[in-house]
Amino acid sequence: MSDTFKGVIISFVVFLLWSFGCFAGGYLLSERRSVERIVQTNNELAKQQQKYDELIRESEARISNIREQLLREVSDNGKAATELSKLVEQIRKQKLDI
């Protein structure tokens, strides 16, 4: 084979190796960046989930406090209703006695 033909073949092989190296390097770099983005996104999602969990706990505590207050008021109203009914009975008895 002539030296020119060998030079062309060697140049072509070097070009193929260089192209493959560039492709592999770009692929690895792109994959690393993708993994970094995924990790960053997962961390952000974990932070948001913690915030939501905290808000849910706070809401449940508020609801519990409101429920307790309502139960107390209903209980107080129930006591007042029984006292009023006793008063009404006493008034009726007094009317009957008169």
Buried (B, 14 or more C-beta within 10 A) or exposed (E): EEEEEEEEEEEEEEEEEEEEEEEEEEEEEEEEEEEEEEEEEEEEEEEEEEEEEEEEEEEEEEEEEEEEEEEEEEEEEEEEEEEEEEEEEEEEEEEEEE
